[in-house]
Every structure is written in structure tokens, then in C-alpha cells.
């Protein structure tokens, strides 16, 4: 028994085989197969809720669109009557109706009063308009007409209203008998005020100003209702006219249509007759 043990100890290769056998056995062992991850269940319930919400929103959108189309129908609440105040031969009711009709057909809910007002204000002789809806089917229109005070010589059909604002009408509709005014841009109110002052000054003679002009230098001239032309200049215009009114009864023979009288003198005036040379009077 002793010799056997010695032989084993003396045989190194045999011992090596004995020691390495376990390592070889471990290297040759097949690798374990990977464990598959468990499959997650499909969340059908969550998908169903999302689909239901989407279908609900789509149904709401379709319903809202159909409701919008229904409300936009002019026949839902049509305008049954139009009440117009302020019409006249210059702004006849037929013209007002033709202007309002394209807007009124939109129905009571959708007619825009501001659009109607702007359309009416663009008509000749209309200064402004007030438009409002009266529940449930009425449209009420109030017309404010232009009040002409004078013709404005800036162009055919142009006139000044009582506020000195320029407005235009067809030339054939300009009233006769209005004074003619001409002056720099935006001077309409100043000319109307001067016209009123001159007419008050001329009242003792039974005369009025038929044509009043202010040039770019600020000089005034006018033509009276008897056809006499007065040159007033820029300075002391009213005192010069007052002096002329005081002496006019003394020079009746010169007060003829077409005569020109220069009042720019402090101690007299110059007269130019239509068919004669200038004559001086002091």
C-alpha cells in the first residue's frame, strides 16, 4: 500500500491529469439558454378609451359645424321690415333700400350695422347714418343729410356743408343760388365765417356776397349780388368794406355789373368801369 501511494506521488503527469480534469469538465459544459422575458398584455381597455374620446371629439366637431351652418342660414331669422328716417328727394327711399338690401339678406343675426352705415354714408347728400337692429326682425336706419352752405370752386359738384367740410354730389344736383367760395385747402370754415361777416356788413345796402375768394397770399376779393367786384387786400379788410358801405349810396352810378372797385386805399378807392378807364374817387 505504501508503494502505490509513492507511485502516484512520483508520477507528475498523472497528478496533473487528476488536477486538471475538473477544469476541463467545466469548460465543456454547455452554456445555459437565455430566459425569455415575459410578454406584456395588450392594454385594450386604454386603447378603447382613447378611441372613444377621439370619436366623441369628432362627433362634437361635426355637430358644431352643422350648428354653425344652421345658424348662418339667412332664413333662420330673416329681416322682415326696414324703417328709414331722414329720407328726402335728395336721398330717396328707393336708393336707401337698394343700398341696404345686399346686407339685409344676410339675416337678422349676421347683418353688420357698421357695414350698412358705411355704405349709406358713401351716398351723395348723406353726411352720416345710424343703423341698428331691433329684435326680432327689424332694421332701423336714421339718415343725416348734408346741409350745403356754399359751392366750393375746387371742382365740379363740390360743396361746403355748414361745418366747412367739403362733400361732393353730381354736378347736376348742385342747388342754384349758393355763394361760390374759393381758398386754400382746409380753409372752408374760415371762408364761411368771413362770408357771414361780409353779409352782415353789406345788409344795409340790401346786398350779399355771391363769390368770395382768398388767394395764397391771404388777400381777399369778392363779387356782390349786384355784379360789382371788390378788391379788399390782406390788411384791415373789414374796415375797408365798412368805409365802402358808408359811401356806396353816393356813388350809385358806379354800382353796375362788371365794375371793379379797389378798396386797398386808406383815403379813397379806385374804380374800373366795364367799358371805361379807371376812375378815382376820394
C-alpha positions in Angstrom: 0.0 0.0 0.0 2.9 2.3 0.6 4.4 1.7 -2.7 1.2 2.5 -4.5 1.0 5.9 -2.9 4.5 6.7 -3.8 4.0 5.8 -7.4 1.1 8.2 -7.5 3.1 11.0 -5.9 6.1 10.4 -8.2 4.0 10.5 -11.4 3.5 14.2 -12.1 1.5 13.8 -15.3 -0.9 11.6 -13.6 -1.3 14.0 -10.9 -1.8 16.8 -13.4 -4.5 14.9 -15.1 -6.2 14.4 -11.9 -6.0 18.1 -11.0 -7.0 19.4 -14.4 -9.9 17.1 -15.1 -12.4 19.2 -13.2 -11.4 22.4 -15.1 -11.8 20.6 -18.5 -15.1 19.3 -17.4 -16.3 22.9 -16.5 -15.2 24.3 -19.9 -17.0 21.7 -21.9 -20.3 22.2 -20.0 -22.8 23.8 -22.5 -24.0 27.5 -21.7 -27.4 27.8 -20.3 -30.1 29.1 -22.7 -31.3 32.8 -22.1 -34.6 33.0 -20.3 -37.2 34.8 -22.5 -38.8 37.9 -21.0 -42.5 37.5 -20.2 -44.8 39.0 -22.8 -46.8 42.1 -21.7 -50.6 42.0 -22.2 -52.1 44.5 -24.8 -53.9 47.4 -23.0 -57.1 47.0 -24.9 -59.0 49.0 -22.3 -56.8 52.0 -22.6 -57.0 51.9 -26.4 -60.7 51.7 -26.2 -60.9 54.8 -24.0 -58.7 56.8 -26.4 -60.7 55.7 -29.4 -64.0 56.6 -27.6 -62.6 60.1 -26.8 -61.5 60.6 -30.4 -64.8 59.6 -31.8 -66.6 61.9 -29.3 -64.5 64.9 -30.2 -65.1 64.2 -33.9 -68.8 64.0 -33.3 -68.7 67.3 -31.4 -66.8 68.9 -34.2 -69.3 67.7 -36.8 -72.2 68.8 -34.6 -70.6 72.2 -34.1 -70.1 72.7 -37.9 -73.7 71.6 -38.6 -74.9 74.0 -36.0 -72.8 76.8 -37.5 -74.2 76.2 -40.9 -77.7 76.2 -39.5 -77.2 79.5 -37.7 -75.7 81.0 -40.9 -78.9 80.3 -42.8 -80.5 83.7 -43.5 -83.9 82.1 -43.5 -83.5 81.2 -39.8 -84.2 84.8 -38.7 -84.8 87.0 -41.8 -85.2 90.7 -41.6 -88.9 91.4 -42.2 -89.0 95.2 -42.1 -86.8 98.2 -42.7 -87.6 101.5 -41.0 -85.9 104.6 -42.6 -85.9 108.1 -41.1 -84.4 111.1 -42.8 -85.1 110.3 -46.5 -85.9 113.1 -48.8 -85.9 113.8 -52.6 -82.1 114.1 -52.4 -81.9 110.8 -50.6 -84.9 108.8 -51.8 -86.1 105.7 -50.0 -85.5 103.6 -53.2 -81.8 104.4 -53.1 -81.6 103.6 -49.4 -83.4 100.3 -49.9 -81.1 99.3 -52.8 -78.0 100.1 -50.7 -79.2 98.2 -47.6 -80.6 95.1 -49.4 -77.3 93.3 -50.1 -76.6 93.4 -46.3 -80.2 92.7 -45.1 -80.4 89.4 -47.0 -77.8 88.0 -44.6 -80.5 87.8 -41.9 -81.0 89.4 -38.5 -78.2 87.6 -36.8 -75.5 88.3 -39.3 -76.2 91.7 -40.8 -73.4 94.1 -39.8 -74.7 97.5 -38.9 -71.3 99.2 -39.3 -71.0 97.9 -42.9 -74.5 99.2 -43.7 -73.7 102.6 -42.2 -70.5 102.9 -44.2 -72.4 102.0 -47.4 -75.1 104.6 -46.7 -72.5 107.3 -45.8 -71.0 106.9 -49.3 -74.2 108.0 -50.9 -74.4 111.6 -52.2 -76.0 114.0 -49.8 -75.6 111.6 -46.9 -73.5 113.1 -44.1 -73.8 110.1 -41.8 -76.2 107.2 -40.9 -77.2 105.4 -37.8 -78.1 101.7 -38.2 -79.3 99.3 -35.5 -81.1 96.0 -35.2 -84.4 95.9 -33.4 -85.4 92.4 -32.1 -86.5 90.2 -33.6 -86.7 91.1 -37.3 -86.3 94.8 -37.8 -83.5 97.0 -39.2 -83.8 100.7 -38.3 -81.9 103.4 -40.3 -81.5 107.1 -39.5 -80.1 109.3 -42.3 -78.4 112.6 -41.5 -78.2 114.7 -44.7 -75.6 117.2 -45.8 -76.6 120.8 -45.4 -75.0 122.8 -48.2 -73.7 126.3 -47.3 -71.8 127.2 -50.4 -70.2 125.9 -53.6 -66.6 125.0 -53.4 -64.7 126.0 -56.5 -62.1 123.2 -56.1 -64.1 121.1 -58.6 -67.4 120.3 -60.2 -70.0 119.1 -57.7 -68.0 120.0 -54.6 -69.7 122.0 -51.9 -69.2 123.1 -48.3 -71.5 122.0 -45.6 -72.3 124.2 -42.6 -69.3 122.8 -40.8 -67.0 123.9 -43.6 -66.4 120.3 -44.8 -66.1 119.6 -48.5 -68.5 117.0 -49.9 -69.3 116.0 -53.5 -72.6 115.4 -55.3 -73.3 115.0 -59.1 -72.9 118.4 -60.7 -76.4 118.4 -61.9 -77.7 118.2 -58.3 -75.9 121.3 -57.0 -78.5 123.8 -55.9 -78.7 127.2 -57.5 -78.3 130.4 -55.5 -75.4 129.2 -53.3 -72.4 131.5 -53.0 -69.1 130.4 -54.5 -66.1 130.1 -52.2 -62.5 129.5 -53.1 -59.5 129.4 -50.9 -56.5 127.3 -49.7 -57.1 123.7 -48.7 -58.8 123.1 -45.4 -59.9 126.8 -45.2 -63.6 126.1 -45.8 -64.8 127.1 -42.2 -62.7 130.3 -42.3 -64.3 131.3 -45.6 -67.8 130.6 -44.3 -67.1 132.8 -41.2 -65.8 135.6 -43.4 -68.8 135.3 -45.7 -71.1 135.7 -42.8 -69.3 138.8 -41.6 -69.3 140.4 -45.0 -73.0 139.7 -45.5 -73.8 141.4 -42.2 -71.8 144.4 -43.2 -73.5 144.6 -46.6 -77.0 144.2 -45.2 -77.8 148.0 -45.0 -77.4 148.1 -48.8 -79.5 145.0 -49.4 -76.5 143.2 -51.0 -74.8 139.9 -50.4 -71.6 138.2 -51.4 -72.1 135.9 -54.4 -68.4 134.9 -54.8 -65.7 135.1 -52.2 -62.0 134.3 -52.8 -58.9 134.2 -50.6 -55.6 133.7 -52.5 -52.4 132.0 -51.3 -51.1 135.4 -50.0 -54.2 135.9 -47.8 -55.7 138.7 -50.0 -59.5 138.8 -50.2 -61.8 139.7 -53.1 -65.5 139.3 -53.7 -68.2 139.7 -56.2 -71.5 141.1 -54.9 -75.0 140.1 -55.7 -75.3 143.2 -58.0 -72.3 142.1 -60.0 -69.8 144.7 -58.5 -66.3 143.3 -57.8 -64.5 144.4 -54.6 -60.7 144.1 -54.0 -60.1 144.1 -50.3 -56.5 143.1 -49.9 -54.9 141.4 -46.8 -54.9 144.1 -44.1 -57.8 145.9 -42.5 -60.2 144.1 -44.7 -63.4 144.7 -42.6 -62.7 148.5 -42.0 -62.2 148.9 -45.8 -65.5 147.2 -46.5 -67.3 149.3 -43.8 -66.0 152.5 -45.4 -67.2 151.4 -48.8 -70.7 150.6 -47.4 -70.8 154.2 -46.0 -70.0 155.9 -49.3 -71.8 153.4 -51.6 -75.1 155.5 -51.7 -73.1 158.4 -53.0 -71.6 156.5 -56.0 -74.7 154.7 -57.2 -73.8 155.5 -60.8 -70.7 153.3 -60.5 -72.5 150.3 -58.9 -73.1 148.5 -62.2 -72.4 144.8 -63.1 -68.8 144.3 -64.1 -67.4 147.3 -62.2 -64.3 146.7 -60.1 -63.6 148.8 -57.0 -60.2 148.6 -55.3 -60.6 149.3 -51.6 -57.0 148.9 -50.6 -56.5 152.6 -50.2 -56.8 154.3 -46.8 -58.2 157.6 -48.1 -60.3 156.5 -51.1 -60.9 153.9 -53.7 -60.2 153.2 -57.3 -63.0 152.3 -59.7 -62.7 150.4 -63.0 -65.8 150.5 -65.1 -66.6 147.7 -67.5 -66.2 149.9 -70.7 -64.2 152.9 -69.4 -60.8 153.7 -67.9 -60.2 153.7 -64.2 -61.8 156.5 -62.2 -60.7 157.7 -58.8 -63.0 158.9 -56.0 -62.0 160.3 -52.7 
